[in-house]
Amino acid sequence: MQIGELALRAGVSTRALRHYESRQLIESSRLDNGYRDYASSMVQRVLWVRELLECGFSTRQIHGLLQYLEEEEDSEGFLACLQQHLEKLVALDALQAQLTERRERLAEKIERYLPLHESLVRAPDLRPLERAHAQATLER
């Protein structure tokens, strides 16, 4: 199938497909006229790539996971892939905690200076919501 059809089936742009191909996440052959020709299996591959991108994996990390794509769930390769997913989850939790801490520091700074500038519109106090979110995160 040509690039436009793959883009339509996978719900991505042709530009995204060219990018994935440049990162060796998908592959194509060339027709006599120079057009790319993709196997029908590339639809599932593109969906897999999109899913991993949405989970926060980089294209470099996804390229490293390609070797596990066809693994059975009870294989060592599958377990290695699952381990990388768990490591990504831990990294995202750490990033979320760091961003929450930074946001709290910024909110405190703003609250300190707002009384000096009564003409500014006060932002709502979101700290109770932040605490509730942090508690919900801890309970997971």
Secondary structure, DSSP 4 states (H G I P E B T S, - for coil): --HHHHHHHHT--HHHHHHHHHTTSS--EE-TTS-EE--TTHHHHHHHHHHHHHTT--HHHHHHHGGGTT--TTSHHHHHHHHHHHHHHHHHHHHHHHHHHHHHHHHHHHHHHGGG-TTSPPPP--HHHHHHHHHHHHH-
